[in-house]
Amino acid sequence: MNSTFVTTAPKGLAVKVALAALLAACVALIIGAGNAKASTPGAPITADFNHAGLNVDVTLAQLDELVLDSDDPDPLSIAGTYTDANGNFTLPKATGLDFPPINLVLDDGDDPGPADDVLLNGGISLDRDATGNYNDTTGAMSMDLGIALTLGVTDVSALPIPGLGTGPLTCKFAPINISVSTSKGWPHAGKPFVDKAAIKDGALAGAWRSVPAVTTVAGNPSACNLIRNVLKPVGGLWLAQSDTLLTTMPAATEAKPAAETCAEHGQTGTFPNCVTPPQVCPEGQTGTPPNCQPIVAPVPAANISKIAVTPAKGKIKKGKKATLTIKVTNTGDAAGTATVTIKSSNKKVKAPKSVKVTVPAGKTVSKKITIKATKKAKGKANITVKTGSLSAKSTLTVKK
C-alpha cells in the first residue's frame, strides 16, 4: 500500500511532525478485513477497518485526523482464533497481522516539486501475541495489542537535520502497547458493531500511554532517538468499519487519559524505568513476605542483673554481731524475687543460709543480714552472697 503525507510546515517541524504522524499512522492501520465466525474454541476470527484516525502529540504540534478511509484499495488484515465460547481470541505474533510495507513521501517544504522529497519506508508487525474479545450478540469488541514499528530512510543526509552524517537509517519502536474497545470514548467515540455477523458499522477507540523504546537497526542512533524524543507519551487510535465514506470523526466522549506511571503498577520511579520496592510485611507482622508472622508482644520478665554486699571489708568482734547489706538490682520490666545464698568461709563466723529479696522492675532493693562471731572465732571470714550466676563478697576480720 502506498501512502502520501504532504506538509507545508517549516522545514524542521515538518520532519518531526511527519515522522511522528507516520509512527501513529502505521499503528492505526493494523486491523484488517474479513467476516466474523461464531465464538467457538478454535474457530477463526477476521475483521477489517477501512477508516482510521490518529491523535498524536508531538513537540510543537498535535495531530488529530483521519489517516485511512474507505477509498484505500488495499486494507490491512488480521487473523485470529477464538480461545473459548465467551468470545476471547488471540492474534499470534507470527501470523496474526498482515501488514504490507509502507512507502511514505515526505515533502521537504522547500518547493512544490518532488526533487528534494524524502522517501521513508516502514513496516509493522505484532511484537507479541495479541488478545481480544468479541461479543457477537452485542457487537462489543476490545483488543490489547503490542506493536513493533520499523521506520527507515535510504540516506539520512536527505533529512533536513544537521549533524546526522550519511548512509541508511532504520529505527525500530517496540512495544507500542494499545488497548482499544468499542466502549471507549477517546480520542473519538467508539461504537458497537451494528452488523454483528460481518463486524461492520462500528468503531474502536483507545490509547497508548507511553513512548516506546527505540532500537537502531541501521545508521546513527541519535537520529532514532530524535524521532522518539518528539513523541509525547499519550496517543490515541480510532478504528472504524463503514460502507460510507467518512470525512470526519465523531467527538470524543471521554477525557484524554494520563501518561502511564510506575505507581499504577505498584512500583516506584519514572515510567518506564520502574523499580519494584522491597517487599515488607504489613504493620503488626514480622518476617519476609510471603512468610509473615504476627508480632507477639514480649511477656514482661524480671532480669536480676547485679548483686552487691557492703561493706566490702569490715570488722567483727568475738562473740558479737555485725550487719551486712545485700543489694539486688532488677533491670527487667517485671518484678522478680531473688533467692540469695550466703556462705561464710570461717566456721566460727555464722551467716544465714539464704534470704529472699523481692525487687520491683527497674529497681535496686537492699536487704540487711546479721553475721555472728563465736567467742572462739579468730582470723578472717569471707562472706559470699550469690544468686544465679551473680556473686559478691565481704571480708570481715575478727577482733578481740
C-alpha positions as CSV (number, residue, x, y, z in Angstrom):
1,M,0.0,0.0,0.0
2,N,1.4,3.5,-0.9
3,S,0.5,6.5,1.2
4,T,1.5,10.1,0.7
5,F,2.0,12.6,3.5
6,V,2.4,16.3,2.4
7,T,3.0,19.1,4.8
8,T,3.7,22.8,4.3
9,A,5.1,23.3,7.8
10,P,8.5,24.8,8.4
11,K,11.4,22.6,7.4
12,G,12.5,21.2,10.8
13,L,9.0,20.9,12.2
14,A,7.8,19.2,9.0
15,V,10.2,16.3,9.6
16,K,9.2,16.0,13.3
17,V,5.5,16.1,12.6
18,A,5.7,13.8,9.6
19,L,7.8,11.1,11.3
20,A,5.6,11.2,14.4
21,A,2.5,11.0,12.2
22,L,4.0,8.1,10.4
23,L,4.6,6.2,13.6
24,A,1.0,6.8,14.7
25,A,-0.5,6.2,11.3
26,C,1.2,2.9,10.9
27,V,-0.2,1.8,14.3
28,A,-3.6,2.9,13.2
29,L,-3.6,0.7,10.2
30,I,-3.0,-2.6,11.9
31,I,-6.5,-4.0,11.7
32,G,-7.7,-5.9,8.5
33,A,-10.7,-7.3,6.7
34,G,-12.9,-10.4,6.9
35,N,-16.1,-11.9,8.2
36,A,-16.9,-12.9,11.8
37,K,-17.3,-16.5,12.9
38,A,-19.1,-18.0,15.9
39,S,-17.3,-17.9,19.2
40,T,-16.3,-21.5,19.1
41,P,-12.9,-22.5,20.5
42,G,-10.5,-23.0,17.6
43,A,-12.7,-21.1,15.1
44,P,-11.1,-18.2,13.2
45,I,-12.0,-14.6,13.5
46,T,-11.1,-11.9,11.0
47,A,-12.2,-8.3,10.7
48,D,-11.5,-5.1,8.8
49,F,-11.4,-1.4,9.5
50,N,-11.5,0.9,6.5
51,H,-11.2,4.1,8.4
52,A,-8.5,5.0,10.9
53,G,-8.0,8.2,12.9
54,L,-5.0,9.3,14.9
55,N,-4.4,11.7,17.8
56,V,-0.7,12.2,18.2
57,D,1.1,14.7,20.5
58,V,4.5,15.8,19.2
59,T,6.8,18.6,20.2
60,L,5.2,21.9,18.9
61,A,2.2,20.2,17.3
62,Q,-0.8,17.9,17.7
63,L,-2.3,15.7,15.1
64,D,-5.9,14.6,15.2
65,E,-7.1,13.4,11.8
66,L,-8.2,10.6,9.6
67,V,-5.3,8.8,8.0
68,L,-7.2,6.0,6.3
69,D,-10.6,5.9,4.6
70,S,-12.6,3.5,2.5
71,D,-11.1,4.9,-0.7
72,D,-7.9,3.0,0.1
73,P,-7.9,-0.1,-2.2
74,D,-5.6,-2.2,0.0
75,P,-6.9,-2.7,3.5
76,L,-4.8,-4.4,6.1
77,S,-5.8,-7.6,7.9
78,I,-5.5,-9.7,11.0
79,A,-6.3,-13.3,11.5
80,G,-7.1,-14.7,14.9
81,T,-8.5,-17.7,16.7
82,Y,-11.2,-17.9,19.3
83,T,-9.9,-19.5,22.5
84,D,-13.3,-20.1,24.3
85,A,-17.0,-19.8,23.9
86,N,-17.0,-16.4,25.6
87,G,-15.6,-14.5,22.6
88,N,-12.0,-14.4,23.7
89,F,-9.5,-14.6,20.9
90,T,-5.8,-14.4,20.2
91,L,-3.7,-13.0,17.3
92,P,-0.5,-14.9,17.0
93,K,2.7,-12.8,16.8
94,A,3.9,-14.5,13.6
95,T,0.7,-14.7,11.5
96,G,-1.9,-12.5,13.3
97,L,-1.1,-9.4,11.4
98,D,-0.7,-8.9,7.6
99,F,0.8,-5.5,7.2
100,P,2.4,-4.8,3.8
101,P,5.5,-2.5,3.5
102,I,4.7,1.2,3.6
103,N,6.3,3.9,1.4
104,L,5.8,7.5,2.6
105,V,6.8,10.6,0.6
106,L,7.9,13.3,2.9
107,D,7.7,16.8,1.3
108,D,10.7,18.9,2.5
109,G,8.5,22.0,2.2
110,D,11.0,24.0,0.2
111,D,9.4,23.8,-3.2
112,P,6.3,22.3,-4.9
113,G,8.3,19.7,-6.8
114,P,9.4,16.2,-5.7
115,A,13.2,16.8,-6.3
116,D,14.2,17.0,-2.6
117,D,11.4,14.9,-1.2
118,V,12.4,12.1,1.2
119,L,11.1,8.5,0.7
120,L,10.5,6.8,4.0
121,N,9.8,3.1,4.3
122,G,8.1,1.4,7.2
123,G,6.6,-1.8,8.4
124,I,4.5,-3.0,11.3
125,S,4.3,-6.4,13.0
126,L,3.0,-7.8,16.2
127,D,5.6,-7.6,18.9
128,R,3.8,-10.3,20.9
129,D,0.7,-12.4,20.7
130,A,-2.3,-10.0,21.0
131,T,-5.6,-10.8,22.7
132,G,-9.1,-9.6,22.3
133,N,-12.8,-10.3,22.9
134,Y,-15.8,-10.0,20.6
135,N,-19.4,-10.4,21.7
136,D,-21.4,-11.4,18.6
137,T,-24.6,-10.7,20.5
138,T,-24.0,-7.1,21.4
139,G,-21.3,-6.2,18.8
140,A,-18.9,-5.1,21.5
141,M,-15.1,-5.7,20.8
142,S,-11.9,-5.0,22.7
143,M,-8.2,-5.7,21.9
144,D,-4.9,-5.4,23.6
145,L,-2.1,-5.0,21.1
146,G,1.6,-4.9,21.2
147,I,3.1,-3.5,18.1
148,A,6.7,-3.3,16.6
149,L,7.2,-0.5,14.1
150,T,10.2,-0.1,11.8
151,L,10.9,3.2,10.0
152,G,13.7,3.7,7.6
153,V,15.3,6.0,5.0
154,T,17.9,5.1,2.4
155,D,20.2,8.1,3.2
156,V,19.9,10.0,6.5
157,S,21.5,13.1,4.9
158,A,18.3,13.6,3.0
159,L,16.6,14.6,6.2
160,P,16.9,18.4,7.0
161,I,18.5,17.7,10.3
162,P,22.2,18.7,10.6
163,G,24.9,16.5,12.1
164,L,23.4,13.1,11.4
165,G,26.0,12.0,8.9
166,T,25.2,9.9,5.8
167,G,24.0,6.4,5.0
168,P,20.9,4.4,5.7
169,L,18.8,4.8,8.8
170,T,16.4,2.3,10.2
171,C,14.7,2.6,13.6
172,K,12.5,0.0,15.4
173,F,10.0,1.1,18.0
174,A,8.6,-1.6,20.3
175,P,6.5,-2.3,22.1
176,I,3.7,0.1,21.3
177,N,1.0,-1.0,23.7
178,I,-2.5,-0.1,22.7
179,S,-5.8,-1.0,24.3
180,V,-8.9,-0.4,22.1
181,S,-12.6,-1.0,22.7
182,T,-16.0,-0.2,21.2
183,S,-16.9,1.2,24.7
184,K,-14.1,3.8,24.9
185,G,-14.6,7.4,24.0
186,W,-11.1,8.9,23.4
187,P,-9.7,10.1,21.0
188,H,-13.1,9.7,19.4
189,A,-16.2,7.8,20.4
190,G,-16.3,4.0,19.9
191,K,-19.4,2.2,18.7
192,P,-20.5,-1.4,19.0
193,F,-20.9,-3.1,15.6
194,V,-24.4,-2.9,14.1
195,D,-23.8,-5.8,11.7
196,K,-22.6,-8.2,14.3
197,A,-22.1,-11.2,11.9
198,A,-19.9,-9.3,9.5
199,I,-18.3,-7.0,12.1
200,K,-19.5,-3.9,10.2
201,D,-20.7,-0.4,11.0
202,G,-18.8,0.0,14.3
203,A,-15.7,1.6,15.7
204,L,-12.9,1.0,18.3
205,A,-11.2,3.7,20.3
206,G,-8.3,3.6,22.6
207,A,-4.8,4.9,23.6
208,W,-1.2,4.1,24.1
209,R,0.1,5.8,27.3
210,S,3.9,5.6,27.0
211,V,6.6,6.3,24.4
212,P,8.0,3.0,23.1
213,A,11.7,2.2,23.4
214,V,13.7,2.6,20.2
215,T,16.4,0.4,18.7
216,T,18.7,1.4,15.9
217,V,18.7,-1.3,13.3
218,A,21.0,0.7,10.9
219,G,22.6,4.1,11.0
220,N,23.1,6.8,13.6
221,P,21.3,6.1,16.9
222,S,21.0,9.8,17.6
223,A,18.6,10.1,14.7
224,C,16.4,7.3,16.1
225,N,16.5,9.0,19.5
226,L,15.4,12.3,17.9
227,I,12.3,10.7,16.4
228,R,11.5,9.1,19.7
229,N,12.0,12.3,21.7
230,V,9.5,14.3,19.7
231,L,6.7,11.9,20.7
232,K,4.6,12.6,23.8
233,P,3.6,9.7,26.0
234,V,-0.2,9.6,25.2
235,G,-1.6,9.0,21.7
236,G,-5.0,7.9,20.5
237,L,-6.3,5.5,17.9
238,W,-9.7,5.4,16.4
239,L,-10.7,2.5,14.0
240,A,-14.0,2.2,12.2
241,Q,-15.6,-0.1,9.6
242,S,-18.2,1.6,7.5
243,D,-19.5,1.2,4.0
244,T,-20.0,5.0,4.0
245,L,-17.0,7.2,3.3
246,L,-16.3,9.2,6.5
247,T,-14.6,12.5,6.2
248,T,-14.8,13.5,9.9
249,M,-14.6,11.5,13.2
250,P,-17.2,11.7,16.0
251,A,-16.4,13.8,19.0
252,A,-14.7,12.3,22.0
253,T,-16.9,11.3,24.9
254,E,-14.1,10.7,27.4
255,A,-11.1,12.8,28.6
256,K,-7.6,12.2,27.3
257,P,-6.0,9.5,29.6
258,A,-3.0,10.3,31.7
259,A,0.5,9.0,30.9
260,E,1.4,5.6,32.4
261,T,3.1,5.7,35.8
262,C,5.0,3.3,37.9
263,A,2.7,3.8,40.8
264,E,-0.3,2.1,39.0
265,H,1.9,-1.0,38.7
266,G,2.8,-0.9,42.4
267,Q,6.3,0.3,41.7
268,T,8.4,3.4,42.1
269,G,10.4,5.5,39.7
270,T,9.6,7.3,36.4
271,F,7.9,5.2,33.8
272,P,9.2,3.1,32.1
273,N,12.1,2.9,34.5
274,C,10.1,1.4,37.3
275,V,11.6,-0.3,40.3
276,T,9.8,-2.9,42.5
277,P,10.1,-1.7,46.1
278,P,11.4,-4.3,48.6
279,Q,8.6,-6.4,50.0
280,V,7.8,-5.8,53.6
281,C,5.4,-7.4,56.0
282,P,2.3,-5.4,56.9
283,E,2.2,-3.4,60.1
284,G,1.8,-5.7,63.1
285,Q,3.7,-8.6,61.3
286,T,7.3,-9.6,61.0
287,G,9.4,-11.7,58.7
288,T,9.9,-11.6,54.9
289,P,6.9,-11.8,52.6
290,P,5.2,-14.2,52.0
291,N,6.5,-15.6,55.3
292,C,5.0,-13.0,57.6
293,Q,4.0,-13.8,61.2
294,P,2.1,-11.7,63.7
295,I,4.3,-9.8,66.1
296,V,3.8,-11.3,69.5
297,A,4.3,-8.8,72.3
298,P,7.1,-10.0,74.7
299,V,5.9,-11.2,78.1
300,P,7.2,-8.8,80.8
301,A,10.0,-10.5,82.8
302,A,12.4,-9.8,85.6
303,N,16.1,-9.6,85.0
304,I,18.2,-9.8,88.1
305,S,21.4,-8.3,86.7
306,K,23.5,-7.3,89.7
307,I,24.2,-8.2,93.3
308,A,26.5,-6.5,95.8
309,V,27.3,-6.7,99.5
310,T,28.5,-3.9,101.8
311,P,30.8,-3.1,103.4
312,A,33.3,-4.9,101.2
313,K,35.7,-5.0,104.2
314,G,34.8,-4.8,107.8
315,K,35.4,-6.0,111.4
316,I,33.5,-8.2,113.8
317,K,34.3,-8.9,117.5
318,K,34.4,-12.3,119.1
319,G,31.1,-13.2,120.5
320,K,29.5,-10.2,118.8
321,K,27.3,-9.4,115.7
322,A,27.9,-7.4,112.5
323,T,25.4,-6.2,109.9
324,L,26.0,-6.6,106.2
325,T,23.8,-5.1,103.4
326,I,22.9,-7.1,100.3
327,K,21.8,-5.1,97.3
328,V,20.0,-6.7,94.4
329,T,19.3,-4.9,91.1
330,N,16.4,-5.8,88.7
331,T,16.7,-4.3,85.1
332,G,13.8,-6.2,83.7
333,D,10.3,-5.0,83.0
334,A,8.5,-7.1,85.7
335,A,9.1,-7.5,89.4
336,G,11.2,-10.5,90.4
337,T,12.3,-12.4,93.6
338,A,15.9,-13.4,94.0
339,T,16.9,-16.1,96.4
340,V,20.3,-15.1,97.7
341,T,22.5,-17.8,99.3
342,I,25.1,-16.8,101.9
343,K,28.2,-18.7,102.8
344,S,31.0,-18.0,105.4
345,S,34.5,-19.3,104.9
346,N,35.0,-19.3,108.7
347,K,33.1,-21.9,110.6
348,K,33.2,-19.7,113.7
349,V,31.6,-16.8,111.9
350,K,28.0,-17.7,111.2
351,A,25.7,-16.3,108.5
352,P,22.1,-17.1,107.5
353,K,21.9,-19.7,104.7
354,S,19.8,-17.6,102.4
355,V,17.4,-14.7,102.1
356,K,14.7,-13.8,99.6
357,V,14.7,-10.3,98.1
358,T,11.7,-9.1,96.0
359,V,12.7,-6.3,93.6
360,P,10.3,-4.2,91.5
361,A,11.1,-3.7,87.8
362,G,14.0,-1.3,87.2
363,K,14.8,-1.0,90.9
364,T,17.5,-1.9,93.4
365,V,16.5,-3.3,96.8
366,S,18.7,-3.6,99.9
367,K,18.4,-6.4,102.4
368,K,20.3,-6.4,105.8
369,I,21.7,-9.6,107.2
370,T,23.3,-10.4,110.6
371,I,26.6,-12.1,110.9
372,K,27.6,-13.7,114.3
373,A,31.1,-14.5,115.5
374,T,31.5,-17.1,118.3
375,K,33.8,-16.4,121.3
376,K,36.3,-18.8,119.7
377,A,36.3,-17.1,116.4
378,K,39.6,-15.7,115.0
379,G,41.2,-14.7,111.7
380,K,39.1,-13.6,108.8
381,A,35.7,-14.6,107.3
382,N,34.8,-14.2,103.6
383,I,31.0,-13.8,103.4
384,T,29.9,-14.7,99.9
385,V,26.4,-13.9,98.6
386,K,25.2,-15.4,95.4
387,T,22.1,-15.6,93.2
388,G,22.1,-17.4,89.9
389,S,25.5,-16.7,88.3
390,L,26.0,-13.4,90.2
391,S,28.0,-13.2,93.4
392,A,29.7,-10.6,95.7
393,K,31.9,-10.9,98.7
394,S,32.6,-9.1,102.0
395,T,35.7,-9.8,104.1
396,L,35.3,-9.5,107.9
397,T,38.3,-9.5,110.2
398,V,37.7,-11.0,113.7
399,K,38.8,-8.7,116.6
400,K,39.1,-9.4,120.3
